[in-house]
Amino acid sequence: MRYRKDIVTEIHLPNPQWQTMLDQCLRKLAGRYQDNEIREPKAFGLLGGTLEENLLMLKHVIPLMKNARHQDCNKSYMDGTMKQHAVSSETPLEKRGWVADPAELNMALKDFQAKGIRLVGTYHMHRIAWEHDHVRDTPTKLDMILGKDSRLFMFIISMVKPDSPLLRAFFEGNSEQEVKVIIDS
């Protein structure tokens, strides 16, 4: 099944999965890192789910621990993409962005398959307000470039104000293809 924005009218995220995502963001912002994760104030991960009629039902969240951004095989591609598309920010370009570690991605896909669900999206947080974007709850130009043709939903968690986080979802990171997210209790 390939997901298309035009067949998904709503995304349902159970509160426990939302809390997993939010807890990772808050923990990383506070500088509390797990032993096996990269020590960066960035949170990102994968979402698995099922399509039930026109509703995308998120069933499982897998926070990613490693950032393969700096591995030789990814470094030159990401450095070039950053230079070409990223907006200047407090964080230097060479420290921005993430790439899923292939081994970690493979384990996540096996986990989804064992649960009878599919990879349907990714999530990452934006934490620094920009002069032209104080909320940071939409995909950046770079997000749109990286999400293009992925057939996945990109979930942006704005942690600019950690006490009032915002969550939005965009098909392939395209800001014109937003789908409403309902957090179920």
Backbone hydrogen bonds in HBPLUS format (Angstrom, degrees):
<---DONOR---> <-ACCEPTOR-->    atom                        ^
c    i                          cat <-CA-CA->   ^        H-A-AA   ^      H-
h    n   atom  resd res      DA  || num        DHA   H-A  angle D-A-AA Bond
n    s   type  num  typ     dist DA aas  dist angle  dist       angle   num
A0007-ILE N   A0004-ARG O   3.16 MM   3  5.70 158.7  2.20 112.9 119.2     1
A0008-VAL N   A0005-LYS O   3.17 MM   3  5.33 151.5  2.26 106.3 114.7     2
A0009-THR N   A0054-ASN O   2.81 MM  45  5.54 160.0  1.85 149.3 154.9     3
A0056-LEU N   A0010-GLU O   2.93 MM  46  6.31 168.9  1.95 162.3 163.4     4
A0011-ILE N   A0180-LYS O   2.90 MM 169  6.16 154.3  1.96 164.6 169.2     5
A0182-ILE N   A0011-ILE O   2.73 MM 171  6.05 167.7  1.75 171.6 175.8     6
A0012-HIS N   A0056-LEU O   2.82 MM  44  6.20 163.4  1.85 162.1 166.9     7
A0058-LEU N   A0012-HIS O   2.87 MM  46  5.98 167.4  1.89 167.1 171.4     8
A0013-LEU N   A0182-ILE O   2.84 MM 169  6.07 168.8  1.85 162.8 164.4     9
A0184-ASP N   A0013-LEU O   2.81 MM 171  5.87 143.5  1.94 128.3 140.3    10
A0017-GLN N   A0014-PRO O   3.02 MM   3  5.55 125.0  2.33 114.2 127.1    11
A0018-TRP N   A0014-PRO O   3.11 MM   4  6.44 157.5  2.16 152.0 159.0    12
A0015-ASN N   A0184-ASP O   2.63 MM 169  5.48 136.3  1.82 162.5 164.5    13
A0019-GLN N   A0015-ASN O   2.82 MM   4  6.05 157.3  1.88 156.3 162.4    14
A0020-THR N   A0016-PRO O   3.05 MM   4  6.33 144.2  2.18 137.8 146.8    15
A0021-MET N   A0017-GLN O   3.15 MM   4  6.48 159.0  2.19 148.7 152.8    16
A0022-LEU N   A0018-TRP O   2.85 MM   4  6.08 169.6  1.86 156.9 160.1    17
A0023-ASP N   A0019-GLN O   2.73 MM   4  5.72 161.1  1.77 146.7 152.4    18
A0024-GLN N   A0020-THR O   3.16 MM   4  6.29 155.3  2.22 140.9 146.9    19
A0025-CYS N   A0021-MET O   3.11 MM   4  6.44 159.5  2.15 148.8 154.3    20
A0026-LEU N   A0022-LEU O   2.90 MM   4  6.16 170.9  1.90 160.6 162.2    21
A0027-ARG N   A0023-ASP O   2.88 MM   4  5.91 160.1  1.92 147.4 153.4    22
A0028-LYS N   A0024-GLN O   2.96 MM   4  6.07 163.4  1.99 149.4 153.9    23
A0029-LEU N   A0025-CYS O   2.92 MM   4  6.12 158.7  1.96 151.5 157.8    24
A0030-ALA N   A0026-LEU O   3.02 MM   4  6.18 143.5  2.16 140.1 149.5    25
A0032-ARG N   A0027-ARG O   2.96 MM   5  5.25 163.2  1.99 159.5 154.3    26
A0031-GLY N   A0028-LYS O   3.05 MM   3  5.03 155.3  2.11 100.8 108.5    27
A0037-GLU N   A0034-GLN O   3.21 MM   3  5.55 169.9  2.22 118.8 119.1    28
A0038-ILE N   A0065-MET O   2.78 MM  27  6.12 157.5  1.83 176.1 168.4    29
A0125-MET N   A0043-ALA O   3.12 MM  82  5.75 138.7  2.29 158.4 159.7    30
A0064-LEU N   A0044-PHE O   2.93 MM  20  5.90 169.2  1.94 141.1 144.2    31
A0045-GLY N   A0123-TYR O   2.98 MM  78  5.34 147.2  2.09 142.4 144.1    32
A0123-TYR N   A0045-GLY O   2.96 MM  78  5.34 152.1  2.04 138.2 139.2    33
A0046-LEU N   A0062-ILE O   2.94 MM  16  5.16 160.9  1.97 138.8 142.3    34
A0062-ILE N   A0046-LEU O   2.90 MM  16  5.16 167.6  1.92 152.9 154.3    35
A0047-LEU N   A0121-GLY O   2.83 MM  74  4.98 154.4  1.90 145.4 139.8    36
A0120-VAL N   A0047-LEU O   2.89 MM  73  5.88 172.3  1.89 157.2 159.9    37
A0121-GLY N   A0047-LEU O   3.30 MM  74  4.98 144.0  2.44 142.0 137.3    38
A0048-GLY N   A0060-HIS O   2.85 MM  12  5.10 169.3  1.86 155.3 157.6    39
A0059-LYS N   A0048-GLY O   2.81 MM  11  5.84 167.8  1.83 147.8 152.0    40
A0060-HIS N   A0048-GLY O   3.21 MM  12  5.10 160.4  2.25 138.4 136.8    41
A0049-GLY N   A0118-ARG O   2.91 MM  69  5.55 151.2  1.99 150.1 156.7    42
A0118-ARG N   A0049-GLY O   3.12 MM  69  5.55 175.9  2.12 148.1 148.4    43
A0050-THR N   A0057-MET O   2.96 MM   7  5.32 152.0  2.04 141.8 148.6    44
A0057-MET N   A0050-THR O   2.79 MM   7  5.32 166.3  1.81 173.5 171.4    45
A0052-GLU N   A0055-LEU O   2.82 MM   3  5.21 171.2  1.82 162.0 162.0    46
A0055-LEU N   A0052-GLU O   3.01 MM   3  5.21 163.8  2.04 123.5 126.6    47
A0068-ALA N   A0099-VAL O   2.80 MM  31  5.00 154.4  1.86 161.7 153.7    48
A0071-GLN N   A0068-ALA O   3.11 MM   3  5.36 165.8  2.13 112.6 117.1    49
A0074-ASN N   A0071-GLN O   2.88 MM   3  5.49 147.2  1.99 120.8 130.4    50
A0075-LYS N   A0071-GLN O   2.85 MM   4  5.74 148.1  1.95 158.6 166.6    51
A0078-MET N   A0074-ASN O   2.94 MM   4  6.05 174.9  1.94 166.2 167.9    52
A0079-ASP N   A0075-LYS O   2.78 MM   4  5.85 161.4  1.81 155.0 161.1    53
A0080-GLY N   A0076-SER O   3.01 MM   4  6.05 164.3  2.04 144.0 148.3    54
A0081-THR N   A0077-TYR O   2.92 MM   4  6.13 160.4  1.96 150.4 156.5    55
A0082-MET N   A0078-MET O   2.81 MM   4  5.89 160.1  1.85 149.9 155.4    56
A0083-LYS N   A0079-ASP O   2.98 MM   4  6.20 165.9  2.00 150.6 154.1    57
A0084-GLN N   A0080-GLY O   3.03 MM   4  6.17 153.1  2.10 145.5 152.8    58
A0085-HIS N   A0081-THR O   2.93 MM   4  5.97 155.8  1.99 152.1 157.6    59
A0086-ALA N   A0082-MET O   2.92 MM   4  4.90 154.2  1.98 131.8 139.2    60
A0095-LYS N   A0092-PRO O   2.92 MM   3  5.51 158.0  1.96 119.4 126.7    61
A0096-ARG N   A0093-LEU O   3.07 MM   3  5.18 167.4  2.09 110.8 114.4    62
A0105-LEU N   A0101-ASP O   2.82 MM   4  6.01 160.2  1.86 162.8 169.6    63
A0106-ASN N   A0102-PRO O   2.91 MM   4  6.04 160.7  1.94 147.1 152.2    64
A0107-MET N   A0103-ALA O   3.05 MM   4  6.28 157.9  2.10 145.3 150.8    65
A0108-ALA N   A0104-GLU O   3.01 MM   4  6.24 155.5  2.07 145.3 152.1    66
A0109-LEU N   A0105-LEU O   2.92 MM   4  6.19 160.1  1.96 154.9 160.0    67
A0110-LYS N   A0106-ASN O   3.04 MM   4  6.28 155.3  2.10 147.3 153.7    68
A0111-ASP N   A0107-MET O   2.96 MM   4  6.19 150.4  2.05 144.0 152.6    69
A0112-PHE N   A0108-ALA O   2.87 MM   4  6.20 161.0  1.91 154.8 159.2    70
A0113-GLN N   A0109-LEU O   2.95 MM   4  6.13 163.5  1.98 146.6 151.4    71
A0114-ALA N   A0110-LYS O   2.93 MM   4  6.12 156.7  1.98 146.2 152.2    72
A0115-LYS N   A0111-ASP O   3.12 MM   4  6.37 138.9  2.30 141.9 152.6    73
A0115-LYS N   A0112-PHE O   3.05 MM   3  5.12 128.3  2.32  97.7 111.7    74
A0117-ILE N   A0112-PHE O   2.98 MM   5  5.14 172.2  1.98 147.1 144.5    75
A0116-GLY N   A0113-GLN O   3.02 MM   3  5.00 156.1  2.08 102.2 109.8    76
A0153-PHE N   A0120-VAL O   2.95 MM  33  6.27 171.4  1.95 143.2 145.2    77
A0122-THR N   A0153-PHE O   2.92 MM  31  6.45 149.4  2.01 161.8 171.7    78
A0155-PHE N   A0122-THR O   2.80 MM  33  6.06 166.1  1.82 154.9 159.7    79
A0124-HIS N   A0155-PHE O   3.09 MM  31  6.56 147.4  2.20 162.0 170.1    80
A0157-ILE N   A0124-HIS O   2.99 MM  33  6.15 159.9  2.03 148.9 151.8    81
A0126-HIS N   A0157-ILE O   2.93 MM  31  6.20 154.5  2.00 146.8 150.7    82
A0159-MET N   A0126-HIS O   2.74 MM  33  5.90 178.0  1.74 172.5 172.3    83
A0130-TRP N   A0133-ASP O   2.94 MM   3  4.83 168.2  1.95 133.4 129.7    84
A0133-ASP N   A0130-TRP O   3.08 MM   3  4.83 147.1  2.19  96.6 106.8    85
A0144-MET N   A0140-THR O   2.98 MM   4  6.32 157.9  2.02 151.4 156.8    86
A0145-ILE N   A0141-LYS O   3.00 MM   4  6.33 154.0  2.07 149.2 156.1    87
A0146-LEU N   A0142-LEU O   2.92 MM   4  6.18 167.6  1.94 159.1 161.8    88
A0147-GLY N   A0143-ASP O   2.83 MM   4  5.93 142.6  1.97 147.6 157.9    89
A0148-LYS N   A0144-MET O   3.12 MM   4  5.98 126.7  2.42 138.5 148.4    90
A0150-SER N   A0147-GLY O   3.12 MM   3  5.52 153.3  2.19 139.6 135.6    91
A0172-GLU N   A0152-LEU O   2.75 MM  20  5.42 162.9  1.78 157.6 163.7    92
A0154-MET N   A0170-PHE O   2.77 MM  16  5.20 171.4  1.78 147.0 149.6    93
A0170-PHE N   A0154-MET O   2.89 MM  16  5.20 153.4  1.96 138.2 146.7    94
A0156-ILE N   A0168-ARG O   2.86 MM  12  5.45 156.9  1.92 157.0 164.5    95
A0168-ARG N   A0156-ILE O   3.08 MM  12  5.45 155.0  2.15 147.9 155.7    96
A0158-SER N   A0166-LEU O   2.79 MM   8  4.99 149.2  1.89 141.9 150.3    97
A0166-LEU N   A0158-SER O   3.17 MM   8  4.99 154.7  2.23 131.6 139.2    98
A0164-SER N   A0161-LYS O   2.80 MM   3  5.50 163.1  1.83 127.4 133.3    99
A0179-VAL N   A0169-ALA O   3.05 MM  10  5.72 156.9  2.11 139.5 144.8   100
A0173-GLY N   A0170-PHE O   3.28 MM   3  5.03 162.3  2.31 116.1 111.3   101
A0171-PHE N   A0177-GLN O   2.91 MM   6  5.47 168.5  1.92 151.0 148.4   102
A0174-ASN N   A0171-PHE O   3.00 MM   3  5.81 167.4  2.01 126.0 129.9   103
A0177-GLN N   A0174-ASN O   2.87 MM   3  5.40 165.6  1.89 123.7 126.9   104
